[in-house]
């Protein structure tokens, strides 16, 4: 199964350590055990290991740790760490499908709904990951993701999320020019050329068509009707459904820029949106975080590392910066 997201070629900041066999697993497990044994905790040693291993390798370390010491590594880490540093370490130690499932559950549970989290996750992942997350969600919470979304959202936003949950986007790289032209015309008739908006047409096309197809639709729409497609969405929609459709357009156009903007938003204004910051750094580090860093620098004139350094502190900051900096 390919990694989350759409880029066919991407630049991660964390790559699997090579070679990595039983001896390396044992050395890492021993290093973590030593870091937590006795008085005090060697946070630098924990960061050195976990920020330089892939998610799969961290899970291998966890199994080796149990085999060697008869203890649960994740429980030991939780017992030694606290705050945001604990949160980012726990995220690193969680299988990615389960991590996303928990993020979605947290976004739906409790008072209110975190629409931006639902949008970010469901709009940016490919079909295989959508299905893996749905399976993990069902196993973890004994309910389907769709049923929880239906119970917590409504209207066109609910329909958009339920459509995305099906994980049925066309992933054929071939673009059919005739279908592109038909979609451009259908979207024009459903929005710009109509009093009111035919939301169903926008939903059907933006949720089901392939990345290369939609890129060509957006390009030809502007050429034919003189309006960037993002502005079409802004003029035709509002609220959460507008945010959701915009996220799809941005992910299809430039996924790295979309996540650069999400990271900037997580560190801008009063306080830090730590859950979003952790989620994006952890989930994209083995995918395209290198590309996101470039997009961030180009858009904001400062490096992602410098933003993290000025917005976070302590071992939490050190862990995030280590994950952002290529090995």
Secondary structure, DSSP 8 states (H G I E B T S, - for coil): ---SSS-SS---S----SS-SHHHHHHHHHHHHHHHSSSS--HHHHHHHHTTS-HHHHHHHHHHHHHHHSS-HHHHHHHH--HHHHHHHHHHTS-HHHHHHHHHHHHHSSSS--HHHHHHHHHHS-HHHHHHHHHHHHHHHSS-HHHHHHHH--HHHHHHHHHHHT----------HHHHHHHHHHHHHHTTTSSS--HHHHHHHHHHS-HHHHHHHHHHHHHHHSS-HHHHHHHH--HHHHHHHHHHHHHHHHHHHHHHHHHHHHHSSSS--HHHHHHHHHHHTTTTHHHHHHHHHHHHSS-HHHHHHHH--HHHHHHHHHHHS--
